[in-house]
Amino acid sequence: MQSSNLKKEHKEILRKYKHLFEILENYDKTRKLPFQRKRIYITLSNETIDELKKKKKKTGQSISRLIEESVKNS
């Protein structure tokens, strides 16, 4: 009887966290997580940097997030 409840609990966990198990399975194959980030170095004009700092202060987002969103939306 306890075994039956354990099996149900396992199935529920697998159903509930299926997306996480898929991410881990993909990580085992590729050694990359979908939400990893990589540091790069870029050169921007002072004007652009000042504008990004203003947006950062206004929105509370990091400069890298602002750049990321801008690239994704273009």
mmCIF file of the N, C-alpha and C atoms, coordinates in Angstrom:
data_MODEL
# 
_entry.id   MODEL 
# 
loop_
_atom_site.group_PDB 
_atom_site.id 
_atom_site.type_symbol 
_atom_site.label_atom_id 
_atom_site.label_alt_id 
_atom_site.label_comp_id 
_atom_site.label_asym_id 
_atom_site.label_entity_id 
_atom_site.label_seq_id 
_atom_site.pdbx_PDB_ins_code 
_atom_site.Cartn_x 
_atom_site.Cartn_y 
_atom_site.Cartn_z 
_atom_site.occupancy 
_atom_site.B_iso_or_equiv 
_atom_site.pdbx_formal_charge 
_atom_site.auth_seq_id 
_atom_site.auth_comp_id 
_atom_site.auth_asym_id 
_atom_site.auth_atom_id 
_atom_site.pdbx_PDB_model_num 
ATOM 1   N N  . MET A 1 1  ? 0.827  -1.190 0.000   1.00 0.00 ? 1  MET A N  1 
ATOM 2   C CA . MET A 1 1  ? 0.000  0.000  0.000   1.00 0.00 ? 1  MET A CA 1 
ATOM 3   C C  . MET A 1 1  ? 0.876  1.261  0.000   1.00 0.00 ? 1  MET A C  1 
ATOM 4   N N  . GLN A 1 2  ? 1.898  1.264  0.813   1.00 0.00 ? 2  GLN A N  1 
ATOM 5   C CA . GLN A 1 2  ? 2.788  2.412  0.876   1.00 0.00 ? 2  GLN A CA 1 
ATOM 6   C C  . GLN A 1 2  ? 3.536  2.574  -0.452  1.00 0.00 ? 2  GLN A C  1 
ATOM 7   N N  . SER A 1 3  ? 3.859  1.466  -1.098  1.00 0.00 ? 3  SER A N  1 
ATOM 8   C CA . SER A 1 3  ? 4.525  1.479  -2.392  1.00 0.00 ? 3  SER A CA 1 
ATOM 9   C C  . SER A 1 3  ? 3.653  2.160  -3.450  1.00 0.00 ? 3  SER A C  1 
ATOM 10  N N  . SER A 1 4  ? 2.376  1.910  -3.405  1.00 0.00 ? 4  SER A N  1 
ATOM 11  C CA . SER A 1 4  ? 1.440  2.504  -4.345  1.00 0.00 ? 4  SER A CA 1 
ATOM 12  C C  . SER A 1 4  ? 1.401  4.027  -4.180  1.00 0.00 ? 4  SER A C  1 
ATOM 13  N N  . ASN A 1 5  ? 1.376  4.486  -2.935  1.00 0.00 ? 5  ASN A N  1 
ATOM 14  C CA . ASN A 1 5  ? 1.366  5.925  -2.673  1.00 0.00 ? 5  ASN A CA 1 
ATOM 15  C C  . ASN A 1 5  ? 2.666  6.567  -3.131  1.00 0.00 ? 5  ASN A C  1 
ATOM 16  N N  . LEU A 1 6  ? 3.768  5.845  -2.954  1.00 0.00 ? 6  LEU A N  1 
ATOM 17  C CA . LEU A 1 6  ? 5.066  6.360  -3.374  1.00 0.00 ? 6  LEU A CA 1 
ATOM 18  C C  . LEU A 1 6  ? 5.125  6.507  -4.892  1.00 0.00 ? 6  LEU A C  1 
ATOM 19  N N  . LYS A 1 7  ? 4.595  5.538  -5.611  1.00 0.00 ? 7  LYS A N  1 
ATOM 20  C CA . LYS A 1 7  ? 4.557  5.597  -7.070  1.00 0.00 ? 7  LYS A CA 1 
ATOM 21  C C  . LYS A 1 7  ? 3.701  6.775  -7.544  1.00 0.00 ? 7  LYS A C  1 
ATOM 22  N N  . LYS A 1 8  ? 2.575  6.985  -6.895  1.00 0.00 ? 8  LYS A N  1 
ATOM 23  C CA . LYS A 1 8  ? 1.711  8.117  -7.248  1.00 0.00 ? 8  LYS A CA 1 
ATOM 24  C C  . LYS A 1 8  ? 2.439  9.436  -7.004  1.00 0.00 ? 8  LYS A C  1 
ATOM 25  N N  . GLU A 1 9  ? 3.154  9.494  -5.895  1.00 0.00 ? 9  GLU A N  1 
ATOM 26  C CA . GLU A 1 9  ? 3.892  10.708 -5.553  1.00 0.00 ? 9  GLU A CA 1 
ATOM 27  C C  . GLU A 1 9  ? 4.998  10.959 -6.581  1.00 0.00 ? 9  GLU A C  1 
ATOM 28  N N  . HIS A 1 10 ? 5.694  9.899  -6.996  1.00 0.00 ? 10 HIS A N  1 
ATOM 29  C CA . HIS A 1 10 ? 6.740  10.035 -8.015  1.00 0.00 ? 10 HIS A CA 1 
ATOM 30  C C  . HIS A 1 10 ? 6.160  10.540 -9.326  1.00 0.00 ? 10 HIS A C  1 
ATOM 31  N N  . LYS A 1 11 ? 5.035  9.973  -9.735  1.00 0.00 ? 11 LYS A N  1 
ATOM 32  C CA . LYS A 1 11 ? 4.390  10.399 -10.978 1.00 0.00 ? 11 LYS A CA 1 
ATOM 33  C C  . LYS A 1 11 ? 3.964  11.858 -10.899 1.00 0.00 ? 11 LYS A C  1 
ATOM 34  N N  . GLU A 1 12 ? 3.466  12.258 -9.748  1.00 0.00 ? 12 GLU A N  1 
ATOM 35  C CA . GLU A 1 12 ? 3.038  13.650 -9.560  1.00 0.00 ? 12 GLU A CA 1 
ATOM 36  C C  . GLU A 1 12 ? 4.234  14.602 -9.659  1.00 0.00 ? 12 GLU A C  1 
ATOM 37  N N  . ILE A 1 13 ? 5.341  14.222 -9.045  1.00 0.00 ? 13 ILE A N  1 
ATOM 38  C CA . ILE A 1 13 ? 6.557  15.049 -9.105  1.00 0.00 ? 13 ILE A CA 1 
ATOM 39  C C  . ILE A 1 13 ? 7.050  15.146 -10.545 1.00 0.00 ? 13 ILE A C  1 
ATOM 40  N N  . LEU A 1 14 ? 7.089  14.032 -11.257 1.00 0.00 ? 14 LEU A N  1 
ATOM 41  C CA . LEU A 1 14 ? 7.514  14.044 -12.660 1.00 0.00 ? 14 LEU A CA 1 
ATOM 42  C C  . LEU A 1 14 ? 6.602  14.911 -13.519 1.00 0.00 ? 14 LEU A C  1 
ATOM 43  N N  . ARG A 1 15 ? 5.310  14.844 -13.275 1.00 0.00 ? 15 ARG A N  1 
ATOM 44  C CA . ARG A 1 15 ? 4.362  15.660 -14.040 1.00 0.00 ? 15 ARG A CA 1 
ATOM 45  C C  . ARG A 1 15 ? 4.537  17.141 -13.721 1.00 0.00 ? 15 ARG A C  1 
ATOM 46  N N  . LYS A 1 16 ? 4.650  17.437 -12.436 1.00 0.00 ? 16 LYS A N  1 
ATOM 47  C CA . LYS A 1 16 ? 4.718  18.827 -11.988 1.00 0.00 ? 16 LYS A CA 1 
ATOM 48  C C  . LYS A 1 16 ? 6.003  19.524 -12.449 1.00 0.00 ? 16 LYS A C  1 
ATOM 49  N N  . TYR A 1 17 ? 7.121  18.788 -12.448 1.00 0.00 ? 17 TYR A N  1 
ATOM 50  C CA . TYR A 1 17 ? 8.416  19.392 -12.758 1.00 0.00 ? 17 TYR A CA 1 
ATOM 51  C C  . TYR A 1 17 ? 9.011  18.869 -14.064 1.00 0.00 ? 17 TYR A C  1 
ATOM 52  N N  . LYS A 1 18 ? 8.143  18.483 -14.995 1.00 0.00 ? 18 LYS A N  1 
ATOM 53  C CA . LYS A 1 18 ? 8.595  17.906 -16.259 1.00 0.00 ? 18 LYS A CA 1 
ATOM 54  C C  . LYS A 1 18 ? 9.579  18.824 -16.977 1.00 0.00 ? 18 LYS A C  1 
ATOM 55  N N  . HIS A 1 19 ? 9.276  20.121 -17.030 1.00 0.00 ? 19 HIS A N  1 
ATOM 56  C CA . HIS A 1 19 ? 10.152 21.054 -17.742 1.00 0.00 ? 19 HIS A CA 1 
ATOM 57  C C  . HIS A 1 19 ? 11.546 21.103 -17.130 1.00 0.00 ? 19 HIS A C  1 
ATOM 58  N N  . LEU A 1 20 ? 11.636 20.980 -15.810 1.00 0.00 ? 20 LEU A N  1 
ATOM 59  C CA . LEU A 1 20 ? 12.950 20.998 -15.163 1.00 0.00 ? 20 LEU A CA 1 
ATOM 60  C C  . LEU A 1 20 ? 13.738 19.726 -15.467 1.00 0.00 ? 20 LEU A C  1 
ATOM 61  N N  . PHE A 1 21 ? 13.062 18.605 -15.500 1.00 0.00 ? 21 PHE A N  1 
ATOM 62  C CA . PHE A 1 21 ? 13.725 17.357 -15.855 1.00 0.00 ? 21 PHE A CA 1 
ATOM 63  C C  . PHE A 1 21 ? 14.226 17.400 -17.299 1.00 0.00 ? 21 PHE A C  1 
ATOM 64  N N  . GLU A 1 22 ? 13.466 18.040 -18.180 1.00 0.00 ? 22 GLU A N  1 
ATOM 65  C CA . GLU A 1 22 ? 13.896 18.176 -19.572 1.00 0.00 ? 22 GLU A CA 1 
ATOM 66  C C  . GLU A 1 22 ? 15.128 19.072 -19.675 1.00 0.00 ? 22 GLU A C  1 
ATOM 67  N N  . ILE A 1 23 ? 15.162 20.142 -18.902 1.00 0.00 ? 23 ILE A N  1 
ATOM 68  C CA . ILE A 1 23 ? 16.325 21.030 -18.883 1.00 0.00 ? 23 ILE A CA 1 
ATOM 69  C C  . ILE A 1 23 ? 17.554 20.271 -18.392 1.00 0.00 ? 23 ILE A C  1 
ATOM 70  N N  . LEU A 1 24 ? 17.402 19.487 -17.330 1.00 0.00 ? 24 LEU A N  1 
ATOM 71  C CA . LEU A 1 24 ? 18.522 18.713 -16.802 1.00 0.00 ? 24 LEU A CA 1 
ATOM 72  C C  . LEU A 1 24 ? 18.984 17.639 -17.791 1.00 0.00 ? 24 LEU A C  1 
ATOM 73  N N  . GLU A 1 25 ? 18.037 17.032 -18.480 1.00 0.00 ? 25 GLU A N  1 
ATOM 74  C CA . GLU A 1 25 ? 18.393 16.023 -19.476 1.00 0.00 ? 25 GLU A CA 1 
ATOM 75  C C  . GLU A 1 25 ? 19.198 16.665 -20.609 1.00 0.00 ? 25 GLU A C  1 
ATOM 76  N N  . ASN A 1 26 ? 18.760 17.836 -21.055 1.00 0.00 ? 26 ASN A N  1 
ATOM 77  C CA . ASN A 1 26 ? 19.482 18.553 -22.094 1.00 0.00 ? 26 ASN A CA 1 
ATOM 78  C C  . ASN A 1 26 ? 20.866 18.975 -21.602 1.00 0.00 ? 26 ASN A C  1 
ATOM 79  N N  . TYR A 1 27 ? 20.969 19.363 -20.336 1.00 0.00 ? 27 TYR A N  1 
ATOM 80  C CA . TYR A 1 27 ? 22.262 19.735 -19.756 1.00 0.00 ? 27 TYR A CA 1 
ATOM 81  C C  . TYR A 1 27 ? 23.215 18.546 -19.768 1.00 0.00 ? 27 TYR A C  1 
ATOM 82  N N  . ASP A 1 28 ? 22.709 17.362 -19.449 1.00 0.00 ? 28 ASP A N  1 
ATOM 83  C CA . ASP A 1 28 ? 23.548 16.161 -19.478 1.00 0.00 ? 28 ASP A CA 1 
ATOM 84  C C  . ASP A 1 28 ? 24.134 15.932 -20.870 1.00 0.00 ? 28 ASP A C  1 
ATOM 85  N N  . LYS A 1 29 ? 23.368 16.266 -21.895 1.00 0.00 ? 29 LYS A N  1 
ATOM 86  C CA . LYS A 1 29 ? 23.833 16.060 -23.268 1.00 0.00 ? 29 LYS A CA 1 
ATOM 87  C C  . LYS A 1 29 ? 24.788 17.159 -23.730 1.00 0.00 ? 29 LYS A C  1 
ATOM 88  N N  . THR A 1 30 ? 24.470 18.423 -23.377 1.00 0.00 ? 30 THR A N  1 
ATOM 89  C CA . THR A 1 30 ? 25.202 19.562 -23.945 1.00 0.00 ? 30 THR A CA 1 
ATOM 90  C C  . THR A 1 30 ? 26.126 20.278 -22.969 1.00 0.00 ? 30 THR A C  1 
ATOM 91  N N  . ARG A 1 31 ? 25.923 20.061 -21.689 1.00 0.00 ? 31 ARG A N  1 
ATOM 92  C CA . ARG A 1 31 ? 26.654 20.778 -20.628 1.00 0.00 ? 31 ARG A CA 1 
ATOM 93  C C  . ARG A 1 31 ? 26.387 22.280 -20.663 1.00 0.00 ? 31 ARG A C  1 
ATOM 94  N N  . LYS A 1 32 ? 25.223 22.654 -21.200 1.00 0.00 ? 32 LYS A N  1 
ATOM 95  C CA . LYS A 1 32 ? 24.816 24.060 -21.224 1.00 0.00 ? 32 LYS A CA 1 
ATOM 96  C C  . LYS A 1 32 ? 23.412 24.168 -20.669 1.00 0.00 ? 32 LYS A C  1 
ATOM 97  N N  . LEU A 1 33 ? 23.192 25.176 -19.852 1.00 0.00 ? 33 LEU A N  1 
ATOM 98  C CA . LEU A 1 33 ? 21.860 25.462 -19.337 1.00 0.00 ? 33 LEU A CA 1 
ATOM 99  C C  . LEU A 1 33 ? 21.245 26.578 -20.180 1.00 0.00 ? 33 LEU A C  1 
ATOM 100 N N  . PRO A 1 34 ? 19.942 26.554 -20.402 1.00 0.00 ? 34 PRO A N  1 
ATOM 101 C CA . PRO A 1 34 ? 19.319 27.545 -21.273 1.00 0.00 ? 34 PRO A CA 1 
ATOM 102 C C  . PRO A 1 34 ? 19.352 28.963 -20.714 1.00 0.00 ? 34 PRO A C  1 
ATOM 103 N N  . PHE A 1 35 ? 19.609 29.093 -19.439 1.00 0.00 ? 35 PHE A N  1 
ATOM 104 C CA . PHE A 1 35 ? 19.590 30.420 -18.846 1.00 0.00 ? 35 PHE A CA 1 
ATOM 105 C C  . PHE A 1 35 ? 20.987 30.897 -18.464 1.00 0.00 ? 35 PHE A C  1 
ATOM 106 N N  . GLN A 1 36 ? 22.020 30.246 -18.986 1.00 0.00 ? 36 GLN A N  1 
ATOM 107 C CA . GLN A 1 36 ? 23.370 30.695 -18.718 1.00 0.00 ? 36 GLN A CA 1 
ATOM 108 C C  . GLN A 1 36 ? 23.634 31.983 -19.479 1.00 0.00 ? 36 GLN A C  1 
ATOM 109 N N  . ARG A 1 37 ? 24.522 32.783 -18.938 1.00 0.00 ? 37 ARG A N  1 
ATOM 110 C CA . ARG A 1 37 ? 24.880 34.035 -19.586 1.00 0.00 ? 37 ARG A CA 1 
ATOM 111 C C  . ARG A 1 37 ? 26.384 34.060 -19.764 1.00 0.00 ? 37 ARG A C  1 
ATOM 112 N N  . LYS A 1 38 ? 26.846 34.805 -20.732 1.00 0.00 ? 38 LYS A N  1 
ATOM 113 C CA . LYS A 1 38 ? 28.261 34.894 -21.026 1.00 0.00 ? 38 LYS A CA 1 
ATOM 114 C C  . LYS A 1 38 ? 28.668 36.357 -21.008 1.00 0.00 ? 38 LYS A C  1 
ATOM 115 N N  . ARG A 1 39 ? 29.812 36.635 -20.417 1.00 0.00 ? 39 ARG A N  1 
ATOM 116 C CA . ARG A 1 39 ? 30.316 38.003 -20.344 1.00 0.00 ? 39 ARG A CA 1 
ATOM 117 C C  . ARG A 1 39 ? 31.054 38.341 -21.639 1.00 0.00 ? 39 ARG A C  1 
ATOM 118 N N  . ILE A 1 40 ? 30.735 39.535 -22.184 1.00 0.00 ? 40 ILE A N  1 
ATOM 119 C CA . ILE A 1 40 ? 31.460 40.037 -23.348 1.00 0.00 ? 40 ILE A CA 1 
ATOM 120 C C  . ILE A 1 40 ? 31.868 41.479 -23.063 1.00 0.00 ? 40 ILE A C  1 
ATOM 121 N N  . TYR A 1 41 ? 32.795 41.965 -23.819 1.00 0.00 ? 41 TYR A N  1 
ATOM 122 C CA . TYR A 1 41 ? 33.254 43.337 -23.667 1.00 0.00 ? 41 TYR A CA 1 
ATOM 123 C C  . TYR A 1 41 ? 32.961 44.094 -24.955 1.00 0.00 ? 41 TYR A C  1 
ATOM 124 N N  . ILE A 1 42 ? 32.291 45.234 -24.824 1.00 0.00 ? 42 ILE A N  1 
ATOM 125 C CA . ILE A 1 42 ? 31.934 46.042 -25.987 1.00 0.00 ? 42 ILE A CA 1 
ATOM 126 C C  . ILE A 1 42 ? 32.314 47.494 -25.725 1.00 0.00 ? 42 ILE A C  1 
ATOM 127 N N  . THR A 1 43 ? 32.444 48.235 -26.792 1.00 0.00 ? 43 THR A N  1 
ATOM 128 C CA . THR A 1 43 ? 32.744 49.657 -26.690 1.00 0.00 ? 43 THR A CA 1 
ATOM 129 C C  . THR A 1 43 ? 31.521 50.439 -27.137 1.00 0.00 ? 43 THR A C  1 
ATOM 130 N N  . LEU A 1 44 ? 31.073 51.357 -26.278 1.00 0.00 ? 44 LEU A N  1 
ATOM 131 C CA . LEU A 1 44 ? 29.907 52.187 -26.581 1.00 0.00 ? 44 LEU A CA 1 
ATOM 132 C C  . LEU A 1 44 ? 30.293 53.651 -26.435 1.00 0.00 ? 44 LEU A C  1 
ATOM 133 N N  . SER A 1 45 ? 29.576 54.512 -27.123 1.00 0.00 ? 45 SER A N  1 
ATOM 134 C CA . SER A 1 45 ? 29.826 55.948 -26.992 1.00 0.00 ? 45 SER A CA 1 
ATOM 135 C C  . SER A 1 45 ? 29.382 56.415 -25.610 1.00 0.00 ? 45 SER A C  1 
ATOM 136 N N  . ASN A 1 46 ? 29.959 57.513 -25.166 1.00 0.00 ? 46 ASN A N  1 
ATOM 137 C CA . ASN A 1 46 ? 29.581 58.082 -23.871 1.00 0.00 ? 46 ASN A CA 1 
ATOM 138 C C  . ASN A 1 46 ? 28.098 58.437 -23.836 1.00 0.00 ? 46 ASN A C  1 
ATOM 139 N N  . GLU A 1 47 ? 27.593 58.899 -24.970 1.00 0.00 ? 47 GLU A N  1 
ATOM 140 C CA . GLU A 1 47 ? 26.170 59.240 -25.095 1.00 0.00 ? 47 GLU A CA 1 
ATOM 141 C C  . GLU A 1 47 ? 25.284 58.027 -24.803 1.00 0.00 ? 47 GLU A C  1 
ATOM 142 N N  . THR A 1 48 ? 25.633 56.910 -25.416 1.00 0.00 ? 48 THR A N  1 
ATOM 143 C CA . THR A 1 48 ? 24.863 55.679 -25.242 1.00 0.00 ? 48 THR A CA 1 
ATOM 144 C C  . THR A 1 48 ? 24.941 55.196 -23.801 1.00 0.00 ? 48 THR A C  1 
ATOM 145 N N  . ILE A 1 49 ? 26.118 55.267 -23.224 1.00 0.00 ? 49 ILE A N  1 
ATOM 146 C CA . ILE A 1 49 ? 26.307 54.835 -21.829 1.00 0.00 ? 49 ILE A CA 1 
ATOM 147 C C  . ILE A 1 49 ? 25.463 55.689 -20.894 1.00 0.00 ? 49 ILE A C  1 
ATOM 148 N N  . ASP A 1 50 ? 25.468 57.004 -21.118 1.00 0.00 ? 50 ASP A N  1 
ATOM 149 C CA . ASP A 1 50 ? 24.659 57.899 -20.281 1.00 0.00 ? 50 ASP A CA 1 
ATOM 150 C C  . ASP A 1 50 ? 23.172 57.578 -20.403 1.00 0.00 ? 50 ASP A C  1 
ATOM 151 N N  . GLU A 1 51 ? 22.731 57.304 -21.634 1.00 0.00 ? 51 GLU A N  1 
ATOM 152 C CA . GLU A 1 51 ? 21.327 56.965 -21.860 1.00 0.00 ? 51 GLU A CA 1 
ATOM 153 C C  . GLU A 1 51 ? 20.970 55.651 -21.151 1.00 0.00 ? 51 GLU A C  1 
ATOM 154 N N  . LEU A 1 52 ? 21.858 54.671 -21.233 1.00 0.00 ? 52 LEU A N  1 
ATOM 155 C CA . LEU A 1 52 ? 21.620 53.391 -20.566 1.00 0.00 ? 52 LEU A CA 1 
ATOM 156 C C  . LEU A 1 52 ? 21.568 53.562 -19.046 1.00 0.00 ? 52 LEU A C  1 
ATOM 157 N N  . LYS A 1 53 ? 22.434 54.412 -18.508 1.00 0.00 ? 53 LYS A N  1 
ATOM 158 C CA . LYS A 1 53 ? 22.434 54.653 -17.057 1.00 0.00 ? 53 LYS A CA 1 
ATOM 159 C C  . LYS A 1 53 ? 21.127 55.302 -16.611 1.00 0.00 ? 53 LYS A C  1 
ATOM 160 N N  . LYS A 1 54 ? 20.601 56.232 -17.438 1.00 0.00 ? 54 LYS A N  1 
ATOM 161 C CA . LYS A 1 54 ? 19.317 56.863 -17.111 1.00 0.00 ? 54 LYS A CA 1 
ATOM 162 C C  . LYS A 1 54 ? 18.191 55.833 -17.104 1.00 0.00 ? 54 LYS A C  1 
ATOM 163 N N  . LYS A 1 55 ? 18.178 54.962 -18.139 1.00 0.00 ? 55 LYS A N  1 
ATOM 164 C CA . LYS A 1 55 ? 17.148 53.925 -18.213 1.00 0.00 ? 55 LYS A CA 1 
ATOM 165 C C  . LYS A 1 55 ? 17.285 52.946 -17.053 1.00 0.00 ? 55 LYS A C  1 
ATOM 166 N N  . LYS A 1 56 ? 18.527 52.655 -16.671 1.00 0.00 ? 56 LYS A N  1 
ATOM 167 C CA . LYS A 1 56 ? 18.772 51.746 -15.549 1.00 0.00 ? 56 LYS A CA 1 
ATOM 168 C C  . LYS A 1 56 ? 18.184 52.324 -14.264 1.00 0.00 ? 56 LYS A C  1 
ATOM 169 N N  . LYS A 1 57 ? 18.433 53.602 -14.046 1.00 0.00 ? 57 LYS A N  1 
ATOM 170 C CA . LYS A 1 57 ? 17.919 54.266 -12.840 1.00 0.00 ? 57 LYS A CA 1 
ATOM 171 C C  . LYS A 1 57 ? 16.392 54.315 -12.850 1.00 0.00 ? 57 LYS A C  1 
ATOM 172 N N  . LYS A 1 58 ? 15.829 54.574 -14.025 1.00 0.00 ? 58 LYS A N  1 
ATOM 173 C CA . LYS A 1 58 ? 14.379 54.700 -14.153 1.00 0.00 ? 58 LYS A CA 1 
ATOM 174 C C  . LYS A 1 58 ? 13.670 53.351 -13.979 1.00 0.00 ? 58 LYS A C  1 
ATOM 175 N N  . THR A 1 59 ? 14.219 52.293 -14.597 1.00 0.00 ? 59 THR A N  1 
ATOM 176 C CA . THR A 1 59 ? 13.541 50.998 -14.595 1.00 0.00 ? 59 THR A CA 1 
ATOM 177 C C  . THR A 1 59 ? 14.020 50.049 -13.500 1.00 0.00 ? 59 THR A C  1 
ATOM 178 N N  . GLY A 1 60 ? 15.235 50.277 -13.005 1.00 0.00 ? 60 GLY A N  1 
ATOM 179 C CA . GLY A 1 60 ? 15.791 49.370 -12.000 1.00 0.00 ? 60 GLY A CA 1 
ATOM 180 C C  . GLY A 1 60 ? 16.413 48.122 -12.604 1.00 0.00 ? 60 GLY A C  1 
ATOM 181 N N  . GLN A 1 61 ? 16.440 48.031 -13.927 1.00 0.00 ? 61 GLN A N  1 
ATOM 182 C CA . GLN A 1 61 ? 17.046 46.880 -14.601 1.00 0.00 ? 61 GLN A CA 1 
ATOM 183 C C  . GLN A 1 61 ? 18.539 47.124 -14.806 1.00 0.00 ? 61 GLN A C  1 
ATOM 184 N N  . SER A 1 62 ? 19.289 46.031 -14.906 1.00 0.00 ? 62 SER A N  1 
ATOM 185 C CA . SER A 1 62 ? 20.719 46.169 -15.175 1.00 0.00 ? 62 SER A CA 1 
ATOM 186 C C  . SER A 1 62 ? 20.920 46.594 -16.628 1.00 0.00 ? 62 SER A C  1 
ATOM 187 N N  . ILE A 1 63 ? 22.073 47.179 -16.894 1.00 0.00 ? 63 ILE A N  1 
ATOM 188 C CA . ILE A 1 63 ? 22.380 47.622 -18.251 1.00 0.00 ? 63 ILE A CA 1 
ATOM 189 C C  . ILE A 1 63 ? 22.412 46.432 -19.205 1.00 0.00 ? 63 ILE A C  1 
ATOM 190 N N  . SER A 1 64 ? 22.951 45.316 -18.750 1.00 0.00 ? 64 SER A N  1 
ATOM 191 C CA . SER A 1 64 ? 23.002 44.141 -19.629 1.00 0.00 ? 64 SER A CA 1 
ATOM 192 C C  . SER A 1 64 ? 21.598 43.666 -19.992 1.00 0.00 ? 64 SER A C  1 
ATOM 193 N N  . ARG A 1 65 ? 20.657 43.734 -19.051 1.00 0.00 ? 65 ARG A N  1 
ATOM 194 C CA . ARG A 1 65 ? 19.265 43.345 -19.348 1.00 0.00 ? 65 ARG A CA 1 
ATOM 195 C C  . ARG A 1 65 ? 18.639 44.314 -20.352 1.00 0.00 ? 65 ARG A C  1 
ATOM 196 N N  . LEU A 1 66 ? 18.922 45.594 -20.192 1.00 0.00 ? 66 LEU A N  1 
ATOM 197 C CA . LEU A 1 66 ? 18.385 46.591 -21.130 1.00 0.00 ? 66 LEU A CA 1 
ATOM 198 C C  . LEU A 1 66 ? 18.892 46.330 -22.543 1.00 0.00 ? 66 LEU A C  1 
ATOM 199 N N  . ILE A 1 67 ? 20.181 46.038 -22.671 1.00 0.00 ? 67 ILE A N  1 
ATOM 200 C CA . ILE A 1 67 ? 20.766 45.752 -23.985 1.00 0.00 ? 67 ILE A CA 1 
ATOM 201 C C  . ILE A 1 67 ? 20.163 44.475 -24.554 1.00 0.00 ? 67 ILE A C  1 
ATOM 202 N N  . GLU A 1 68 ? 20.059 43.435 -23.710 1.00 0.00 ? 68 GLU A N  1 
ATOM 203 C CA . GLU A 1 68 ? 19.485 42.162 -24.135 1.00 0.00 ? 68 GLU A CA 1 
ATOM 204 C C  . GLU A 1 68 ? 18.071 42.341 -24.683 1.00 0.00 ? 68 GLU A C  1 
ATOM 205 N N  . GLU A 1 69 ? 17.237 43.064 -23.958 1.00 0.00 ? 69 GLU A N  1 
ATOM 206 C CA . GLU A 1 69 ? 15.860 43.298 -24.390 1.00 0.00 ? 69 GLU A CA 1 
ATOM 207 C C  . GLU A 1 69 ? 15.815 44.070 -25.701 1.00 0.00 ? 69 GLU A C  1 
ATOM 208 N N  . SER A 1 70 ? 16.697 45.060 -25.823 1.00 0.00 ? 70 SER A N  1 
ATOM 209 C CA . SER A 1 70 ? 16.740 45.864 -27.039 1.00 0.00 ? 70 SER A CA 1 
ATOM 210 C C  . SER A 1 70 ? 17.111 45.009 -28.248 1.00 0.00 ? 70 SER A C  1 
ATOM 211 N N  . VAL A 1 71 ? 18.058 44.108 -28.076 1.00 0.00 ? 71 VAL A N  1 
ATOM 212 C CA . VAL A 1 71 ? 18.472 43.234 -29.173 1.00 0.00 ? 71 VAL A CA 1 
ATOM 213 C C  . VAL A 1 71 ? 17.358 42.255 -29.521 1.00 0.00 ? 71 VAL A C  1 
ATOM 214 N N  . LYS A 1 72 ? 16.707 41.695 -28.507 1.00 0.00 ? 72 LYS A N  1 
ATOM 215 C CA . LYS A 1 72 ? 15.629 40.730 -28.752 1.00 0.00 ? 72 LYS A CA 1 
ATOM 216 C C  . LYS A 1 72 ? 14.442 41.378 -29.450 1.00 0.00 ? 72 LYS A C  1 
ATOM 217 N N  . ASN A 1 73 ? 14.173 42.645 -29.151 1.00 0.00 ? 73 ASN A N  1 
ATOM 218 C CA . ASN A 1 73 ? 13.016 43.342 -29.716 1.00 0.00 ? 73 ASN A CA 1 
ATOM 219 C C  . ASN A 1 73 ? 13.300 43.986 -31.068 1.00 0.00 ? 73 ASN A C  1 
ATOM 220 N N  . SER A 1 74 ? 14.538 43.922 -31.524 1.00 0.00 ? 74 SER A N  1 
ATOM 221 C CA . SER A 1 74 ? 14.845 44.567 -32.813 1.00 0.00 ? 74 SER A CA 1 
ATOM 222 C C  . SER A 1 74 ? 14.755 43.602 -33.968 1.00 0.00 ? 74 SER A C  1 
# 
